[in-house]
Amino acid sequence: NSEGEKERMKIFKCDDDRKDKARLKALINEKKKKKHIGFTVSGYRSGMEMLEAIRKGMSVDIIFLDINMDIMDGLTVARKIRELREDVSIILVTTFMNYALDGYKVRASRFLIKDDLDKTFPECMDDICGEIRKKTNTIVFSCVEGEIKLKASDIILFETSGHKCLIQLRDRTYQ
């Protein structure tokens, strides 16, 4: 990103409780102001509504998902999300700690307790945004094959000797 350019991370929040949804929105807006990060936020009252948006191809980077919802609980929604999208960060948000172990089954990135959101949300967002940046950060190299663009997270080894350079990925080597 160039200097001053804002990132645009897409966030979905799904909670059937209006107060909780408004509180989460306020925390996201506060983070946006403090860190100068651009977020687009879409709110959903049900897992079915959010799943439909994902099925239609709406792009999303981070999902804040309440576990205790009517009709379809958040863990079921998270399982269905994983069938559609492996790469999205799912943060499970709930009042009850006893669901924490179930979060591992759906490969949740984090687990937040609603009563502690004011304390835990800022650190959670810093960590998740950092992880997303690592996944999407690309570097352009000039090689024998021409100019190549690689994800920084895919590079295993970078070696230089004189004017020569070796870039090792899991499945390929560039010189």
C-alpha positions in Angstrom: 0.0 0.0 0.0 1.2 3.5 -0.8 1.6 6.1 2.0 -1.8 7.3 3.2 -3.7 4.6 1.2 -6.3 2.9 3.4 -6.8 -0.8 3.5 -10.3 -2.0 2.8 -11.0 -5.0 4.9 -14.5 -6.4 4.6 -16.2 -7.4 7.8 -19.4 -9.3 8.4 -21.0 -9.3 11.8 -23.8 -11.7 12.5 -25.8 -11.4 15.7 -29.5 -11.6 16.3 -29.3 -9.2 19.3 -29.4 -5.5 18.2 -27.5 -4.2 21.3 -24.6 -6.6 20.8 -24.5 -5.8 17.1 -24.4 -2.0 17.8 -21.7 -2.5 20.4 -19.5 -4.5 17.9 -20.1 -1.8 15.3 -19.0 0.9 17.7 -15.8 -1.1 18.5 -15.0 -1.5 14.8 -15.6 2.2 14.2 -13.3 3.1 17.1 -10.6 0.8 15.7 -11.0 2.4 12.3 -10.4 5.9 13.7 -7.4 4.9 15.9 -5.6 2.8 13.3 -6.7 4.6 10.1 -7.7 1.3 8.6 -10.6 1.2 6.2 -13.3 -1.3 6.9 -16.5 -2.0 5.2 -19.0 -3.6 7.6 -22.1 -5.6 6.7 -24.5 -6.6 9.5 -26.7 -9.7 9.4 -29.4 -10.8 11.9 -29.2 -14.5 11.0 -26.7 -17.0 9.8 -28.9 -17.9 6.9 -28.9 -14.3 5.6 -25.1 -14.1 5.9 -24.5 -17.5 4.3 -26.6 -16.4 1.3 -24.4 -13.3 0.9 -21.3 -15.5 0.9 -22.9 -18.0 -1.6 -23.7 -15.1 -3.9 -19.9 -14.2 -3.9 -19.8 -11.3 -1.5 -16.2 -10.8 -0.5 -15.3 -11.0 3.2 -12.1 -11.0 5.2 -13.3 -11.2 8.8 -16.6 -12.6 10.3 -17.7 -11.8 13.8 -20.3 -14.6 14.6 -22.5 -14.9 17.6 -22.9 -18.5 18.7 -26.3 -18.3 20.4 -28.8 -17.4 17.7 -32.3 -18.6 16.9 -32.9 -21.0 13.9 -29.3 -21.8 13.2 -26.6 -21.5 15.9 -23.2 -19.8 15.1 -21.2 -23.1 15.2 -23.5 -24.6 12.5 -23.1 -21.4 10.4 -19.3 -21.5 10.9 -19.2 -25.1 9.6 -21.1 -24.1 6.5 -18.9 -21.1 6.0 -15.8 -23.4 6.1 -17.4 -25.5 3.3 -17.6 -22.3 1.2 -14.5 -20.3 2.3 -11.3 -21.7 3.9 -9.5 -18.5 4.1 -11.9 -16.2 6.0 -11.1 -15.3 9.6 -14.0 -16.3 11.9 -14.2 -14.8 15.3 -16.8 -16.5 17.5 -18.5 -14.1 20.0 -20.7 -15.4 22.8 -21.8 -15.0 26.4 -21.0 -18.6 27.3 -17.4 -19.8 27.7 -18.4 -23.5 27.4 -18.4 -23.3 23.6 -14.7 -22.5 23.4 -13.6 -26.1 22.5 -16.2 -26.3 19.7 -14.5 -23.3 18.1 -11.5 -25.4 17.2 -13.7 -27.7 15.2 -14.6 -24.9 12.8 -11.1 -23.5 12.8 -12.2 -20.2 14.4 -9.4 -17.6 14.5 -10.5 -16.3 17.9 -13.1 -16.7 20.6 -14.4 -13.5 22.4 -16.7 -13.3 25.4 -19.3 -10.5 25.1 -18.7 -9.3 28.6 -15.0 -8.7 27.9 -15.3 -7.2 24.4 -14.1 -3.8 25.4 -10.8 -5.3 26.6 -10.3 -8.1 24.1 -11.6 -6.6 20.8 -8.7 -4.2 20.1 -6.0 -6.9 20.5 -8.1 -9.4 18.4 -8.4 -6.9 15.5 -4.7 -6.1 15.6 -3.8 -9.8 15.4 -6.4 -10.6 12.7 -5.4 -7.6 10.5 -1.8 -8.5 10.9 -2.5 -12.1 9.8 -4.5 -10.9 6.8 -1.7 -8.5 5.7 0.8 -11.4 5.9 -1.3 -13.5 3.6 -1.9 -10.8 1.1 1.5 -9.0 1.1 3.2 -9.4 -2.3 6.7 -8.7 -3.5 7.8 -8.1 -7.1 11.1 -9.6 -8.3 13.1 -9.4 -11.5 14.3 -12.9 -12.4 15.7 -14.8 -15.4 12.1 -15.7 -16.2 11.1 -12.0 -16.1 9.2 -10.1 -13.5 7.4 -12.2 -10.9 5.0 -11.3 -8.2 5.1 -13.6 -5.1 3.2 -13.7 -1.8 5.6 -13.0 1.0 4.1 -15.8 3.0 4.9 -18.3 0.2 8.7 -17.6 0.3 10.6 -20.2 2.3 14.2 -19.1 1.5 15.7 -16.1 -0.1 19.4 -16.3 -0.8 21.8 -13.8 -2.5 25.3 -14.3 -3.8 26.9 -11.5 -5.7 24.4 -10.4 -8.3 22.5 -13.7 -8.3 19.4 -14.3 -6.2 17.6 -17.6 -5.4 14.0 -17.6 -4.2 12.7 -20.9 -2.9 8.9 -21.6 -2.6 7.4 -24.9 -1.5 7.0 -26.2 -5.0 9.2 -24.0 -7.2 12.6 -22.1 -7.3 13.3 -18.8 -9.0 16.8 -17.5 -9.9 
